[in-house]
């Protein structure tokens, strides 16, 4: 019995002597043993408090100890000295969480929309047949593009734009498509394309491709079925009765092809005329047929599922024609109708930009939006609208609440053939003044169907034009070879039905001074290389500190790293026949870039007279003459040679866009301000 009593004492608490439990129980079985009423341990002389008993223990003079049961713990936790700190910590935690949530919501609410990938950096347009030949057959291919992705990344390019590569007959630069879901064998296989897409994405780049939905090749299966009146394909194209006698077609009306002569051609199989806006080998699809629209939707979905990040849709203004087939009005009403054969001799009121055309374009956008729901996978949509007025072009941006293209491609600089400050200024201001509010501009200096920059303006204007597009607001777009100043070839020997006038800007890319300019290791190339490839090539220019390629890389790096260029205000200062001047600035950054570009004769400019708060001496951040970069110039007298451009940098808190005098001369697409304290952009400026 004495032993049992000893064991029970080990879990008891002597309140008078302050005995504490050390948290160790020798034998837990004893706790479940009923005490013998006759035992002395059960007598009243025992002074311990049984903490497991039903009674409330007296803890007034007891200190907390390890292993105390919950009844005792509750007694201590209710005391003020324990309860109050606990409640204070709880409410501090709640307040901190609420404050953090409120701060997060506030930052999100005031933050401007992040630039998307198609806004954040330049696009690089590639004509695949001329970029790089990987299999020695003289034609560029998809594997060749993949081989040169490392070079493209050195240009700080964000988006690769590949022109048409679909299976097609060699008509009109591969735009007579026989199958929109196949790769032409000249360029490789579908597996080659899939590998290229994966490689482009591995480099952190995006890919957009060309698509001309207006017409197909006359060898397309749809056309063959349509000419034979097979099922639903009967009305896939625009057919109409016409007279055909002695080999001569009498068309339904006077509509003309873009390439001249009647846009109607008699088909011997169907015994009707079909309509073609372009060549007779390119019959127009009937977009008033819902089945045709569904076919185009499936083609878009096919390439998006292959990983394509966007499309450049071309020739959209030709999607619909008037159903009434009335004659179009002549430009010269006195001209004999039978002599009207050139496209420019008619007003094309019934064959371009018809009512309903933009509804079809918006349906393309809706299809692409279905693939844009995944974060970071927005699908870009651009449109090419050659020959349309600036007002008509702007409609492709869409309406305030109805999205269409992210932007129509701006090719006006690509057509500029007489460099001057006034002509360049007119291109810039016409786009920015007509563009809908909140939309994003873009600038192209060349393209497959335009004369190359060097041949059009002259070699000395290559650097200044690249400086222009990289310092204007919006996305700069470069046609392959313009970064090194490639020129048009002088002759093109090609036994194919082409408009040779546009072949000269598609010569093989000039990689080095080896045979065929490093484009191909074969014995021939589909077009001859330019005669200057020994000195104008990538390998030579990447080692020359003052080359066009080096300046291009510096400009693209500056564009990527400077908020002033990617998000800042554009403020137009002045222009004349020689030069143009503008600034880029951003609220919260007390630094300004001032661009001074001279397209005329040598000039002496007094910048102090134009900008009162400009410092007497400013730093040259970049110059088309790299020897001047990093130097300082006196703003009272800045000398510019013909074709020379400067990016000047200076500090000021008096930004131009805040001044009343420049209120109507400053532009920003999405307004943002910079906080140096928080290192964030915010929109409540």
DAPEFEN-V450822 format. One record per backbone hydrogen bond with DSSP energy under -0.5 kcal/mol. CO is the residue of the C=O (numbers start at 1). NH is the residue of the N-H. E is the energy in kcal/mol with one decimal. If there is no record, write none. Layout:
# DAPEFEN-V450822
CO;NH;E  CO;NH;E
This chain:
# DAPEFEN-V450822
1;5;-2.4  2;6;-1.9  3;7;-1.9  4;8;-2.3  5;9;-2.1  6;10;-1.0  8;11;-1.2  9;12;-1.0  13;15;-1.0  13;49;-2.7  14;18;-0.9  14;19;-1.7  23;25;-0.5  24;26;-0.5  27;30;-1.2  28;31;-1.0  29;32;-1.1  30;33;-1.5  36;39;-1.9  39;42;-1.5  40;43;-1.6  43;46;-1.4  48;50;-0.6  49;13;-1.2  49;51;-1.0  50;53;-1.6  57;59;-0.8  59;62;-1.3  65;68;-1.3  69;73;-2.4  70;74;-2.9  71;75;-1.2  72;76;-1.9  73;77;-2.8  74;78;-1.3  76;79;-1.8  79;82;-1.4  79;83;-2.7  80;84;-2.2  82;86;-1.2  83;87;-2.4  84;88;-2.6  85;89;-2.5  86;90;-2.1  87;91;-2.5  88;92;-2.2  89;93;-2.2  90;94;-2.3  91;95;-2.6  92;96;-2.4  93;97;-2.4  94;98;-2.5  95;99;-2.5  96;100;-2.5  97;101;-2.6  98;102;-2.6  99;103;-2.6  100;104;-2.3  101;105;-2.6  102;106;-2.5  103;107;-2.6  104;108;-2.4  105;109;-2.6  106;110;-2.2  107;111;-1.2  110;683;-5.2  116;119;-1.7  116;120;-1.6  117;121;-0.6  122;158;-2.5  122;159;-1.6  123;478;-2.7  124;161;-2.8  125;480;-2.5  126;128;-0.9  126;163;-2.4  127;130;-2.3  128;131;-0.9  128;132;-0.6  129;140;-2.6  130;509;-2.8  132;134;-0.6  132;141;-2.3  138;526;-2.5  141;145;-1.4  142;146;-2.1  143;147;-2.2  144;148;-0.8  145;148;-1.0  146;149;-1.3  148;152;-1.7  149;153;-2.1  150;154;-1.2  151;154;-0.5  151;155;-0.6  152;155;-1.2  152;157;-1.2  153;156;-1.7  158;206;-1.7  159;124;-2.5  159;161;-0.5  160;162;-0.6  160;208;-2.5  161;126;-3.5  161;163;-0.5  162;210;-1.4  165;184;-2.4  167;178;-2.8  167;179;-1.7  169;171;-2.7  169;176;-0.5  170;497;-0.5  171;175;-1.1  171;176;-0.8  172;175;-0.7  175;177;-1.2  176;169;-1.5  177;217;-3.0  178;221;-0.6  179;167;-0.9  179;182;-1.2  182;167;-1.7  184;187;-2.1  184;188;-0.8  187;142;-2.3  189;193;-1.8  190;194;-2.5  191;195;-2.4  192;196;-2.1  193;197;-2.6  194;198;-2.2  195;199;-2.4  196;200;-2.6  197;201;-2.3  198;202;-2.1  199;203;-1.3  200;205;-2.3  201;204;-1.6  206;160;-3.3  207;309;-2.4  207;310;-0.6  208;162;-2.3  209;312;-2.6  211;213;-0.6  211;314;-2.0  212;215;-0.5  214;285;-2.8  217;220;-1.5  220;224;-2.0  221;225;-2.4  222;226;-2.3  223;227;-2.8  224;228;-0.8  225;230;-2.7  226;229;-1.8  229;231;-0.8  230;233;-1.7  231;234;-1.6  232;235;-0.8  233;236;-1.7  236;286;-2.8  237;239;-0.9  238;275;-1.7  240;273;-2.7  243;250;-3.6  245;248;-1.9  248;245;-2.4  249;251;-0.8  250;243;-1.4  255;263;-2.0  257;260;-2.0  261;257;-2.9  263;276;-3.0  265;274;-2.5  266;268;-0.6  267;271;-2.0  267;272;-0.6  272;267;-2.9  273;240;-2.2  274;265;-2.2  275;284;-2.6  277;258;-3.4  279;282;-2.2  281;218;-1.6  282;278;-0.6  283;216;-1.7  284;238;-1.0  285;287;-1.1  286;289;-1.7  288;290;-0.6  289;292;-1.0  289;293;-1.6  290;294;-2.1  291;295;-1.9  292;296;-2.3  293;297;-2.1  294;298;-2.0  295;299;-1.8  296;300;-2.3  297;301;-2.3  298;302;-2.1  299;303;-1.9  300;304;-2.2  301;305;-2.3  302;306;-0.7  303;308;-1.9  304;307;-1.5  309;380;-2.6  310;209;-1.7  311;313;-0.6  311;382;-2.7  312;211;-2.1  313;384;-2.9  315;318;-1.2  316;319;-1.9  317;353;-2.3  319;287;-0.7  322;325;-0.6  329;347;-3.0  331;333;-0.8  332;335;-1.7  336;339;-2.2  337;340;-1.5  339;341;-1.2  341;261;-3.2  342;345;-2.2  343;346;-1.4  345;331;-2.5  346;348;-0.6  347;349;-1.6  348;352;-0.7  350;322;-3.0  354;357;-2.3  356;360;-1.5  357;361;-1.8  358;362;-2.4  359;363;-1.4  360;364;-1.4  361;365;-1.7  362;366;-2.3  363;367;-1.9  364;368;-2.1  365;369;-2.2  366;370;-1.0  368;371;-1.5  369;372;-1.4  374;377;-2.1  378;380;-0.6  380;311;-1.9  381;406;-3.0  381;407;-1.0  382;313;-3.0  383;385;-0.5  383;409;-3.2  384;315;-0.6  384;316;-0.8  385;388;-1.3  389;393;-2.5  390;394;-1.8  391;395;-0.7  392;395;-0.6  393;396;-1.5  394;397;-1.6  395;398;-1.8  396;405;-2.5  397;404;-0.9  399;402;-0.9  402;399;-2.1  405;404;-0.5  406;440;-0.6  407;383;-1.1  409;411;-0.9  410;444;-1.4  411;415;-0.7  412;415;-0.8  413;416;-0.8  420;424;-2.1  421;425;-2.2  422;426;-2.1  423;427;-1.6  424;428;-2.1  425;429;-2.8  426;430;-2.1  427;431;-1.5  428;432;-2.3  429;433;-2.6  430;434;-1.1  431;435;-1.7  436;439;-1.8  441;475;-1.9  443;477;-2.5  447;450;-1.7  452;456;-2.3  453;457;-2.9  453;458;-0.9  454;458;-0.8  458;461;-1.8  459;462;-1.5  461;465;-1.9  462;466;-2.0  463;467;-2.3  464;468;-1.9  465;469;-2.1  466;470;-1.5  467;471;-0.8  468;471;-1.0  468;472;-1.1  474;476;-0.5  475;443;-2.2  476;123;-2.2  477;445;-1.0  478;125;-3.0  479;482;-2.5  481;484;-1.1  481;485;-0.6  481;486;-2.3  486;454;-0.8  492;494;-0.9  494;496;-1.3  496;498;-1.7  497;172;-1.0  498;500;-1.3  499;502;-2.1  500;503;-1.1  500;504;-0.7  503;506;-2.3  504;489;-2.0  504;507;-0.5  509;511;-1.0  510;538;-1.6  511;539;-2.4  514;517;-1.8  515;518;-1.5  516;519;-2.3  517;511;-2.7  517;512;-1.4  519;133;-2.7  530;533;-1.5  532;535;-1.5  532;536;-2.6  535;537;-1.0  537;541;-2.1  538;542;-2.3  540;543;-1.1  541;544;-0.9  543;545;-0.6  544;547;-1.5  547;551;-1.9  548;552;-2.3  549;553;-2.3  550;554;-2.1  551;555;-2.7  552;556;-2.5  553;557;-1.9  554;558;-2.3  555;559;-2.4  556;560;-1.6  557;561;-1.6  558;562;-1.5  561;563;-0.6  562;565;-0.9  562;566;-1.6  563;567;-3.1  563;568;-1.0  569;571;-0.5  569;585;-1.4  570;572;-0.5  570;667;-2.9  571;583;-2.4  574;581;-2.4  577;421;-0.9  578;599;-3.2  578;600;-0.8  579;576;-2.2  580;597;-2.5  581;573;-2.2  581;574;-1.2  582;595;-3.2  583;571;-2.2  584;593;-2.2  585;569;-3.6  586;589;-2.0  587;674;-2.9  588;590;-0.6  589;586;-0.5  589;591;-1.2  590;652;-1.0  592;594;-0.5  592;650;-1.8  593;584;-2.2  593;595;-0.6  594;596;-0.5  594;648;-3.2  595;582;-1.7  596;646;-2.3  597;580;-2.2  597;599;-0.6  598;643;-1.5  603;640;-2.9  605;607;-0.8  605;638;-3.1  606;609;-0.8  606;610;-0.6  607;610;-0.7  607;611;-2.5  610;612;-0.5  611;614;-1.4  616;635;-3.1  618;633;-2.3  619;621;-0.8  619;649;-2.9  620;630;-3.5  622;647;-2.8  624;626;-0.8  625;628;-2.5  626;629;-0.8  628;631;-2.1  631;620;-3.4  633;618;-1.9  633;635;-0.6  634;637;-1.5  635;607;-1.8  635;608;-1.2  637;639;-0.6  638;605;-2.8  640;603;-2.7  641;644;-1.8  644;598;-2.6  645;624;-2.2  646;596;-2.3  646;648;-0.6  647;621;-2.6  647;622;-1.2  648;594;-2.9  649;619;-1.8  650;592;-2.6  653;655;-1.1  655;658;-1.0  656;659;-1.9  659;662;-1.3  660;663;-1.4  662;665;-1.7  663;666;-0.5  665;572;-3.0  667;570;-3.1  672;587;-0.5  673;682;-2.6  674;676;-0.6  675;679;-1.7  675;680;-1.0  680;675;-3.0  682;673;-2.9  683;685;-1.9
